[in-house]
Amino acid sequence: MKAVLCKAYGPPESLVVEDVESPTPGPGEVVISVKAASVNFPDVLIIQNKYQVKPPLPFSPGSEVAGIVKATGDGVNGFKPGDRVMAITTYGAFAEEVKTEARRLLPLPAGMDFTQAAAFGLTYATSDFGLRDRGELKAGETLLVLGAAGGVGIAAIEIGKALGARVIACASTDDKLAVCREHGADETINYATEDLRERIKQLTDGKGVDVVYDPVGGPYTEPALRSLAWRGRLLVVGFAAGEIPKI
């Protein structure tokens, strides 16, 4: 089978496509015939040795996959060859087949295609856990989403609206903000052309926001933190700007 391989740490341009042996499932494992795999920020980090998971070289990146179960190992219950599934694999999904633990699999709903499924799990699970469990976002509160046009950002907008919050979406271009509005954002801020803190003050009548969802880091974390309302919550999700937030 063919697979995208990281043979030396570096940028995406350093990846190669080569023929490799098809995987065989061990106990508790499943082999999936890949139909779709999404590209997420952790995939960029892992090939540069900047991620907490560090597989031995060479390896195939790819953290999220949807496809059809090809084979199962001993002790696997609940899945069989031919099942339509999705999985968060951490790495290995950028290949024609991927081996992963059966506990990582979820069955695909009847109305969801492979492309949707491959792009759904990591982004929406991250945002749902952050907003519900860590941020405890409630109906009537105001949510500020940084990097709102990215995968987790769009998911945060949609989940925030589903929870009954008012959502302010922030991004660096007007085109990105248009996408945010299409996904339900109530207000938008272009932080490339507008002062983030001042605009938040205007949109909240000086009260600030209840929850900040920050997958960006860099220069935006501090002004967002200083824009929190009383008992506000800052969710540090990532550092797409390249700098891990320091408080």
N, C-alpha and C positions, 0 to 999 in steps of 0.2 A: 504494500500500500504506500501511498505518498503522504508525507507529513512535512509541515513547516518546522524547521529545526533552529534552535539557538545553540550554536557550537562554540561561540565566544561572546562574552557580554558586550553589549553595544546597542546602538539605535535600531529601530525596526528595519532599516536598510541593510543591516548585517545578517538578517535571517535568510535561510536558504530552504529550498524545497528538494527533498531527496526521497528515495525509496527506502523504506524500513520494513522490518518484519511485523506482521500483524500480531496484536497482543492476544494472549491466552488468559482467561480469567482464573484467578486463584480462589480459595475459599472466601465466600462473602463478597465476591467481585462480579462485575458485569462488564461485558464488552458491548459498546454502542456503535452502530453504523451511523456516522455523523451526517446529518442532513443540513444543519445550520449551526454556526458558532458565532458568537458575538465578540466584539473587541471592546474591552474595558480598560480603564486606566491602570489597574493592577497588572495587566498584560504588558504594558509599556515598562512598568517598574521592574517586573520580574526578569525581563531580558537584560536589564542594566544592573542586576544584582542590588536593587534598591528596595526590594520587597521582603517582608518578614519570612515568607516561604522561599527556600533556596534549594531547588532541585539540582541534582548533579548534572553537569554538562556531559553530552549534549541532551537537550530535552525539547519537547514541543510545547510552546506556550498555548494559551487558550483556556480561560477559566469558566466558560459557560457554553453549554451545548444542548442541542435537541436532536433527536434521531430515533432509531429503531433498535431495540435490543437484539443483538446478534447471538450472544451466548451468555450463559450464566455459570458461575462456579458452584461448588458444593455449599450447601447451607443457605442458598438464596431463596427466600420465600417472597411471594407477592409480585414477582416479575418473571416473565418468560420470553423466549425469542418471539419477535414479532410485535411486542408491545411498543407503543409510541411513548417516549419519555423525554424529560428534560433533566439536566443535572448541573450543579456547580462543582466543577472538577478541580479547581485551583490552577491546574496546568494540564496540558495534553490534548486539548480540544481542537487544535488547529491541525487536524489529521483526518484521514478518511475513516479511521476507527479510533476509539479511545477506551481504555480500561479504567474503571473507577469502582469505588465501593458502592454496593447496592444501597446502602443507607443514604447516599447522596441523591438518589433518583426520586423523581416525582412523576406520576402518570400525567399525560397531556389531557386537558379537557377536550371534549369532542369538537368544540368550535374554535380551537386554537391551532394555527398552523405552526410549522417548525420555525419559521423566521421569527414570528412573534414570541414563541416560547424561548428561543435562544437569547432574545434581548430582554426578557422579562424578569428572570429570577433575581439576579444580583442587584440590579438597580432598584427594583421595587421592594425587595426584601430589606435592603440597606435603609431605604427611606422609611419604610413602614416601621421597622424596629426603632429607628432613630426618633421618629416623630411620636409614635405611640408609647413605646416603653421608656425611652430615655428622656424625651422632651415633654411627655405627657400633655401633648397639644389638645386643647379643648375647643369646643364650638364657641364662637364669638371672640376668640383670641386672634392676634395678628401674627402671622408667620412671615419672616423675611428669608428668602432663598437666594443665596449667592451662587453664581455660576448656574443660573436657573435654566439655561438652554441645553445643558449637558444631560446625560442619561439619568443620573440620580437627581438632578435638578428638576427635570420634567416630572419624574416620579414623585418628587416632594410636592410640587405644585398640585398634582392631581390628588394625592393622598391628603394634603392639607385641605383642599376644597371638600373632599369627601367627609372629612372630620368636622366640617362646618367653620373653618377658619377663614379669615380674610388673608389673602396671600399677596405679598409684594415681591415681585421677581426682579432680580438684578442680573445684568449681563453687560457685555462690552460693546455691543453693536445694536443698532435699531432693528436689523434683520433678525437677530437672535431674540430680541424682546417681542417681536411680532409672533414668533413661534411660541413664546411663553404665554402670550394672550390667547393664542389658539387652544392652549391646553388649560385655560381657566384662570390665569393670573388676574387679579383685580386691579393691581397697580404695577407699574414698571419703573425701574431706575436704570439709566445708562451710566454706569460708574466710570466710563471713559470720558464722559463729557459733563457729568453732574457731580456735585459734592455729595457723597453718600450720606454723611451724617445730617447735613442740612436738609436733604430731600426726605430723609426718614422723619425728621422733625415736622416738616410740612405735611406729610401724609398721615401722621399720627397725632397732629395737634400738640406736639411736644411731649406726648406720653411715652413714646418709644414702642418697640415691638416686644411681644411676649416670648417668641422663640426665634432664634437665628439658626438656620441650617447652612453650614459652611463647608462645602467640599473643595474650596479654592485655597484658603490660607493667604500667604503673602501679605500684601499691603491692605487687604480688606478686613481681616479679622478684628484688628483693634477698633476701627471706627464702627464696625457692626456691634462689637462688645459694648462700646460706650453708648450705643443706641438702644440698649435693652431697657425695658420697663422694669418697675419694681417686681421682684421675684421672677425676672426673666431668665431664660435658659439658652445657653450657647452650645450648639451641637457641633463639635469638631469632627467632620466626616472625612476630610482628605486635604491634600495640599497640591492641587492641580497647578497652582502658580509656581511651584517649585520650592517653596519655603515652608517648612513646618511651622504652624503658628506658635508663637511664644507669648505667654500671658504674663 
